[in-house]
């Protein structure tokens, strides 16, 4: 009943609140000429069917984070985690993702960082671009490490993951170059993915424990970041869109199976609603809950996807409600599934307590806990546990990898925009920026925890979550100022804005103090720099709000037909 109640609330949020936002706040225009048509180039700008684009958008934002974050936050109990996921999705994430997509479409497909220039000022734009670069750097390092950990723990997932790439490329070719409809290629692609699961179960692939002095997980980090760099260079129709589309089917089928397994098995929640006996090394629930669960409630990364890639592919402005808000609902459903799997997927309270015995074990084992718990729920349907855990691990890897190559593409865009901002020509070179993105991500993943090369991702998780949420707060500042200048109501943005900025600023201060105590100079420097840039940009936003309340509206483009 708990999960069903969450799903009903999600439905009501999309049915009523997103409609209110579309009609009264963003005032969507079906005749507005979107950037996908204005700048159509077949590489980044391409008018796309809203269901295909939703698949790309959902797959890009619904990576490992809405799984890992809630699974870690279970250390405080499932009650706080579930409450934040549901309310955060409906009133925070949906509005934020929808709004940043709309704002980008109304500003020629520019990223939220560049829109800052028009709303606040040139200096603020440069600050925001730097913050976004750091966020994407953290995203790439974290997700590469998560994937590496899954490949190491579940070698059955390796072969199915790599086999899905040629399937996606084939679908992209058939749809965009041969004009074949989506239905049958999608069905065949999904069937092939399930065939690959059985192949992977019978043929697990694992690297040697060490190669050239580095553990296998470190090599998987390098391989995944190299793959992401290459994939980020390809036209979106080649791999990104078709793979995201079939992955969205995979995820929805996975969610359906998990929820059915939950409803059929009706297992007891072995986790407490509110954990009153947390381990000594656990940070305080307030404010850390709101950055531990980032994606799945509200996420700055979503705004980067909305304004970085999705806005360049939107066919009609009215599609923004479905792509943006319903994309957030989809991720909320995934986060709820993570809460359910880690609350009811363990056999006993003792088994749950052993996994959450320390903060270190909880934060390092969030994703494996979900895979194990979800596999146990699926077994209620008579599916062998090994098949269930393989399926879930492939689902997680597929979405983490999708986020990875989207994020590396976005990071390349940001470097180009920084190059334009500060007149640095080599940053606008696609080859140079791609190599720079790859090298910086590898360096962070390896140097964040020198004692365990390539494992820096989970050490970075609190910093990633905090930076992610601060970026969401900054996006809301830009969105609020944009609406204010256009004479639209801003209270629906300002309330989440104040909450997010307050909680995440306090969390960043806490994290920096923890890094000082640990003697981790790299993370102290990165965290302090990100916090300083955020405070500076917030002050710039406050100054902009005080200046010339009668400044002209930001150009929204003529509402002419395509």
MIDRENSE-245352 format. One line per 2 residues: number of its first residue (from 1); for each residue x, y, z of C-alpha. Coordinates in steps of 0.02 Angstrom, whole numbers. Example, Ala and Ser with C-alpha at 12.3 -4.5 7.8 and 13.67 -1.06 7.14 Angstrom:
REM MIDRENSE-245352
1) 615/-225/390 | 684/-53/357
REM end
This chain:
REM MIDRENSE-245352
1) 0/0/0 | 145/117/33
3) 214/100/-143 | 40/112/-220
5) 7/273/-124 | 168/348/-191
7) 119/303/-370 | -53/381/-348
9) 26/542/-286 | 142/544/-437
11) -7/524/-554 | -98/667/-469
13) 57/776/-479 | 71/751/-666
15) -115/763/-698 | -145/923/-601
17) 13/1014/-548 | 108/996/-713
19) -48/1054/-807 | -57/1207/-695
21) 127/1245/-728 | 104/1221/-916
23) -48/1336/-929 | -21/1469/-795
25) 166/1481/-765 | 261/1429/-922
27) 114/1462/-1039 | 168/1338/-1173
29) 136/1386/-1354 | 108/1244/-1479
31) 156/1359/-1624 | 323/1417/-1553
33) 468/1375/-1669 | 586/1267/-1565
35) 776/1270/-1580 | 769/1094/-1654
37) 696/1173/-1811 | 785/1340/-1805
39) 960/1266/-1792 | 931/1092/-1862
41) 1100/1011/-1900 | 1065/825/-1877
43) 1200/811/-1742 | 1141/905/-1587
45) 986/994/-1653 | 855/872/-1718
47) 664/876/-1703 | 618/716/-1613
49) 459/620/-1575 | 411/662/-1395
51) 410/480/-1342 | 585/451/-1413
53) 646/613/-1334 | 566/565/-1169
55) 661/402/-1179 | 825/494/-1207
57) 788/622/-1072 | 728/496/-944
59) 873/379/-979 | 997/522/-964
61) 933/587/-797 | 884/418/-722
63) 1057/345/-701 | 1124/262/-546
65) 1094/415/-435 | 906/390/-400
67) 951/212/-353 | 1109/242/-253
69) 1053/397/-158 | 893/324/-83
71) 983/160/-46 | 1114/254/54
73) 985/365/141 | 898/210/207
75) 1022/218/351 | 905/349/427
77) 751/240/395 | 632/223/248
79) 509/355/308 | 616/512/282
81) 684/443/118 | 512/405/45
83) 437/570/102 | 575/672/21
85) 570/571/-140 | 381/591/-164
87) 363/774/-114 | 528/822/-193
89) 480/742/-359 | 307/822/-369
91) 344/999/-309 | 531/1018/-339
93) 600/906/-475 | 451/913/-594
95) 442/1102/-589 | 632/1120/-603
97) 656/999/-749 | 504/1064/-842
99) 556/1245/-812 | 737/1230/-866
101) 682/1139/-1025 | 557/1277/-1064
103) 681/1416/-1024 | 811/1340/-1142
105) 685/1318/-1283 | 634/1501/-1264
107) 818/1551/-1273 | 873/1463/-1433
109) 923/1300/-1347 | 1056/1383/-1240
111) 1109/1299/-1079 | 1049/1365/-913
113) 1225/1430/-882 | 1221/1539/-1038
115) 1044/1599/-1001 | 1116/1666/-838
117) 1205/1798/-943 | 1041/1872/-1001
119) 953/1858/-833 | 1089/1908/-710
121) 1244/1964/-805 | 1403/1913/-895
123) 1503/1884/-735 | 1366/1772/-666
125) 1367/1672/-827 | 1553/1635/-808
127) 1528/1584/-626 | 1384/1467/-669
129) 1480/1386/-812 | 1624/1347/-694
131) 1505/1273/-565 | 1423/1166/-699
133) 1593/1106/-758 | 1635/1047/-581
135) 1465/962/-564 | 1486/868/-728
137) 1661/820/-677 | 1592/744/-517
139) 1449/659/-610 | 1567/575/-733
141) 1688/516/-599 | 1549/450/-487
143) 1454/358/-622 | 1609/281/-698
145) 1654/210/-527 | 1476/147/-497
147) 1479/54/-663 | 1652/-15/-627
149) 1591/-81/-460 | 1442/-167/-541
151) 1548/-245/-677 | 1664/-311/-542
153) 1524/-374/-429 | 1413/-440/-568
155) 1521/-501/-714 | 1362/-573/-790
157) 1313/-395/-839 | 1470/-358/-941
159) 1428/-447/-1103 | 1244/-394/-1113
161) 1293/-212/-1089 | 1419/-208/-1231
163) 1306/-309/-1347 | 1167/-181/-1333
165) 1275/-48/-1417 | 1271/-123/-1594
167) 1084/-152/-1571 | 1058/33/-1531
169) 1166/89/-1679 | 1065/-24/-1795
171) 900/46/-1732 | 963/224/-1756
173) 1014/185/-1935 | 848/101/-1977
175) 742/240/-1903 | 838/393/-1963
177) 917/332/-2124 | 789/206/-2186
179) 632/288/-2118 | 570/132/-2030
181) 444/159/-1889 | 498/142/-1709
183) 381/5/-1652 | 457/-153/-1724
185) 641/-101/-1704 | 602/-61/-1521
187) 516/-228/-1491 | 656/-326/-1575
189) 788/-225/-1482 | 705/-261/-1314
191) 692/-447/-1353 | 876/-449/-1398
193) 919/-365/-1233 | 830/-504/-1139
195) 920/-634/-1243 | 1084/-551/-1196
197) 1039/-567/-1011 | 1032/-757/-1026
199) 1193/-756/-1128 | 1279/-651/-994
201) 1218/-765/-856 | 1299/-913/-943
203) 1454/-818/-997 | 1511/-696/-862
205) 1662/-590/-908 | 1784/-527/-778
207) 1951/-440/-791 | 2100/-509/-693
209) 2104/-444/-514 | 2254/-335/-554
211) 2328/-273/-718 | 2491/-175/-717
213) 2471/-147/-530 | 2294/-77/-542
215) 2137/-168/-485 | 2009/-221/-615
217) 1886/-88/-555 | 2013/47/-598
219) 2028/-19/-775 | 1839/-23/-794
221) 1836/161/-742 | 1959/202/-882
223) 1863/97/-1009 | 1696/176/-967
225) 1763/354/-972 | 1848/316/-1138
227) 1684/246/-1204 | 1590/401/-1142
229) 1714/516/-1229 | 1693/424/-1394
231) 1503/414/-1380 | 1492/600/-1341
233) 1569/638/-1511 | 1440/541/-1612
235) 1282/621/-1684 | 1137/599/-1564
237) 1039/489/-1684 | 1183/365/-1702
239) 1188/296/-1525 | 1123/416/-1393
241) 940/426/-1444 | 908/245/-1496
243) 999/171/-1348 | 912/287/-1227
245) 746/241/-1306 | 766/53/-1289
247) 843/77/-1116 | 688/173/-1063
249) 585/19/-1110 | 706/-88/-1010
251) 690/24/-858 | 502/32/-865
253) 491/-156/-882 | 612/-171/-735
255) 506/-53/-631 | 348/-150/-675
257) 428/-315/-627 | 496/-243/-463
259) 327/-169/-415 | 233/-328/-464
261) 357/-430/-362 | 325/-312/-216
263) 135/-321/-233 | 134/-511/-257
265) 259/-554/-121 | 199/-419/-1
267) 358/-436/102 | 372/-352/271
269) 478/-196/286 | 629/-257/384
271) 700/-80/388 | 633/39/520
273) 523/185/470 | 641/299/566
275) 807/229/623 | 838/286/802
277) 997/183/817 | 1107/250/677
279) 1293/206/677 | 1410/329/762
281) 1494/383/600 | 1327/430/518
283) 1308/616/476 | 1150/707/536
285) 989/678/441 | 964/866/428
287) 1030/930/312 | 1120/778/236
289) 962/685/183 | 927/817/52
291) 1095/796/-35 | 1112/608/-11
293) 951/591/-110 | 982/713/-251
295) 921/631/-412 | 752/558/-367
297) 694/717/-280 | 776/866/-368
299) 939/872/-463 | 1042/1009/-543
301) 1104/884/-670 | 926/869/-737
303) 928/1054/-779 | 1089/1028/-876
305) 1012/886/-977 | 850/984/-1005
307) 941/1139/-1066 | 1092/1050/-1140
309) 1027/910/-1251 | 838/888/-1233
311) 795/1068/-1277 | 890/1049/-1441
313) 778/902/-1491 | 606/960/-1434
315) 481/950/-1578 | 345/1061/-1501
317) 353/1173/-1349 | 200/1086/-1279
319) 302/924/-1274 | 404/1002/-1133
321) 273/952/-1005 | 283/768/-1052
323) 472/763/-1075 | 520/872/-926
325) 391/844/-790 | 348/664/-831
327) 533/627/-847 | 551/682/-665
329) 402/572/-617 | 487/423/-699
331) 643/453/-597 | 538/471/-440
333) 462/301/-474 | 637/229/-487
335) 687/310/-322 | 532/239/-237
337) 578/67/-306 | 751/89/-229
339) 673/131/-60 | 557/-20/-71
341) 697/-139/-125 | 812/-87/17
343) 672/-80/146 | 588/-246/103
345) 715/-337/-5 | 824/-399/138
347) 777/-565/216 | 788/-507/397
349) 816/-352/501 | 984/-426/553
351) 1038/-437/370 | 982/-257/342
353) 1072/-198/500 | 1232/-286/447
355) 1232/-194/280 | 1197/-27/366
357) 1316/-58/512 | 1420/95/467
359) 1402/249/358 | 1550/188/255
361) 1467/21/217 | 1302/106/176
363) 1378/235/59 | 1493/110/-25
365) 1358/-22/-48 | 1204/78/-98
367) 1192/11/-275 | 1231/-171/-231
369) 1097/-161/-94 | 969/-110/-223
371) 1022/-246/-345 | 1011/-378/-209
373) 845/-315/-140 | 764/-293/-310
375) 824/-467/-363 | 741/-540/-208
377) 578/-449/-248 | 580/-516/-426
379) 606/-692/-359 | 428/-680/-289
381) 373/-704/-470 | 463/-870/-485
383) 612/-795/-577 | 779/-868/-518
385) 877/-747/-409 | 1031/-752/-522
387) 924/-700/-672 | 840/-565/-570
389) 1001/-488/-503 | 1082/-497/-676
391) 932/-408/-753 | 934/-272/-620
393) 1123/-249/-629 | 1112/-229/-820
395) 972/-104/-798 | 1076/0/-677
397) 1234/-11/-784 | 1138/37/-942
399) 1066/192/-863 | 1225/243/-776
401) 1317/229/-942 | 1182/330/-1030
403) 1203/468/-902 | 1392/455/-922
405) 1398/487/-1109 | 1263/622/-1098
407) 1360/706/-959 | 1524/699/-1055
409) 1436/776/-1206 | 1369/914/-1093
411) 1540/943/-1018 | 1609/967/-1193
413) 1471/1094/-1226 | 1513/1186/-1066
415) 1699/1194/-1110 | 1652/1269/-1277
417) 1542/1398/-1192 | 1682/1439/-1069
419) 1798/1459/-1218 | 1678/1583/-1295
421) 1653/1674/-1131 | 1839/1700/-1099
423) 1899/1695/-1280 | 2001/1535/-1264
425) 1998/1461/-1441 | 2067/1288/-1400
427) 1924/1253/-1278 | 1804/1270/-1426
429) 1898/1134/-1520 | 1795/974/-1509
431) 1945/856/-1506 | 2039/954/-1373
433) 1886/976/-1261 | 1843/790/-1273
435) 2019/739/-1222 | 2020/866/-1081
437) 1854/801/-1015 | 1920/622/-1017
439) 2083/663/-928 | 2005/770/-791
441) 1872/638/-754 | 2003/499/-742
443) 2111/608/-629 | 1969/645/-508
445) 1912/463/-500 | 2090/408/-459
447) 2150/550/-348 | 1998/570/-236
449) 2054/415/-141 | 2239/380/-182
451) 2240/227/-68 | 2114/141/-182
453) 2141/198/-363 | 1983/213/-464
455) 1867/204/-314 | 1854/391/-289
457) 1674/395/-346 | 1595/342/-182
459) 1712/452/-82 | 1647/591/-193
461) 1463/548/-168 | 1424/677/-31
463) 1517/812/-130 | 1428/761/-290
465) 1258/767/-205 | 1289/936/-127
467) 1359/1015/-286 | 1214/940/-383
469) 1084/1017/-268 | 1172/1185/-261
471) 1169/1187/-451 | 981/1152/-445
473) 962/1300/-328 | 1058/1412/-448
475) 950/1353/-594 | 796/1398/-492
477) 868/1573/-463 | 885/1597/-650
479) 711/1525/-682 | 632/1636/-548
481) 713/1793/-618 | 662/1745/-794
483) 480/1722/-743 | 482/1880/-638
485) 539/1985/-786 | 403/1908/-894
487) 271/1954/-765 | 234/1773/-718
489) 204/1707/-539 | 368/1657/-455
491) 312/1590/-285 | 306/1411/-352
493) 491/1426/-391 | 548/1534/-245
495) 488/1417/-107 | 586/1266/-173
497) 731/1384/-211 | 747/1445/-31
499) 732/1268/39 | 860/1191/-79
501) 989/1330/-61 | 976/1329/130
503) 992/1140/150 | 1130/1117/23
505) 1236/1263/82 | 1232/1191/259
507) 1276/1019/188 | 1424/1087/90
509) 1493/1171/246 | 1474/1006/341
511) 1561/909/202 | 1706/1029/193
513) 1732/1017/381 | 1730/827/366
515) 1861/831/227 | 1970/944/335
517) 1961/817/477 | 2004/677/355
519) 2150/775/284 | 2084/757/106
521) 2155/917/32 | 2090/886/-144
523) 1909/875/-88 | 1930/1023/30
525) 1991/1129/-116 | 1855/1070/-236
527) 1717/1089/-107 | 1775/1261/-50
529) 1790/1322/-229 | 1617/1261/-275
531) 1542/1338/-118 | 1628/1504/-150
533) 1568/1509/-330 | 1391/1469/-274
535) 1387/1603/-140 | 1455/1729/-264
537) 1324/1683/-393 | 1184/1690/-264
539) 1240/1867/-219 | 1242/1912/-404
541) 1063/1847/-416 | 1009/1951/-267
543) 1087/2106/-344 | 999/2070/-508
545) 832/2055/-417 | 859/2227/-341
547) 906/2309/-506 | 784/2387/-625
549) 625/2290/-595 | 562/2362/-759
551) 701/2289/-867 | 634/2221/-1032
553) 586/2039/-1042 | 710/1914/-1107
555) 670/1885/-1291 | 559/1733/-1306
557) 557/1723/-1496 | 408/1753/-1609
559) 266/1629/-1585 | 259/1586/-1769
561) 225/1417/-1845 | 363/1307/-1906
REM end
